[in-house]
Amino acid sequence: MVGALALVGIVYAGRTTTVGHGILLLQTESNERLQQVLLWHPDAASARPLGSSTDWILTPQWSPDGKSIAYAEEQGGWDDPAAYEIWTMHADGSGAKQLTHDVQRSNVFRAGEPSWSPNSRQIVFVRETESKPYETLVVVDVRTGHERNLRVSGETPAWGKAGIAYVADYRRIMLVSSDGGKAKVLAPVTATALVWSSGGELAALQSDRINLFTTAGRRVATVHVPFKKTNACGIAWSSDGKRVLVRTSRRTVGLWSVTPAGGHWRREPLTIGKSNFDNCAVSWR
């Protein structure tokens, strides 16, 4: 056991792969321990497990260079009250490394929602505490573990070339520089998930639509989610910025993609198994 995952290296031609391409997501097995499997879909025809765990894993995310995966983990299982921590591992499932140690902090509930810096050297995450401010954005250096508090409160951070976007007060999207300068309002709307494209467009997911914004906060498109009672809960951009991927749960479980212009929705031919809001994140590169 390495970290929380019983990790499985993927080997080609005698050596372990170091760069990941494709779709990354979690699948929850239907057993009494709700065992999770981290699935890597390098193409539409196959899925490869990077490991499984009875510990609770959240929001796995590719690094922009494809060499690493960040995730939040609660050791001890989904019913254990231990704090969530931020971990990383190599793209092949090896080398798990714990970055945060919030279990040692008396008033911290958990660290979660990691998002990589564009150069893959740092991660911004949300630290939830029992006292105000309840949700603070923190940047951690992947190599050294050194932390910087950005002194802004919010959730669902997304780090792009323009800075770090996040949702504040459940009603507006903010943008703050990575050095922790003064935050500004990017858009007066809320979102359940945010993600930047490689070209600098921010996709903001709501239950029934995806709003697309420029770095200046101008809304360039609104794509309506056409599925009834879909419970859209995860979102990602393709690496070329040409399609937006949406993961759905409950009534309509699956992966769907659409062009930013709101053209034809396409169901991705992937079997993802049981899903819920807790592990509904998806990452695509």
Secondary structure, DSSP 8 states (H G I E B T S, - for coil): -BTTBEE---EETTEE-----SEEEEEE-SSTT--EEEEEEEETTEEEEEEEESSEEEEEEE-TTSSEEEEEEETT-TT----EEEEEEETTS---EE---GGGSTTEEEEEEEEE-TTSSEEEEEEEESSSSSEEEEEEETTT--EEEEEEE-EEEEEETTEEEEEETTTEEEEE-TT----EEEES---SEEEE-TTS-EEEE-SSEEEEE-TT--EEEEEE---TT--EEEEEE-TTSS-EEEEE-GGG-EEEEE-TT----EE------S--GGG--EEE-
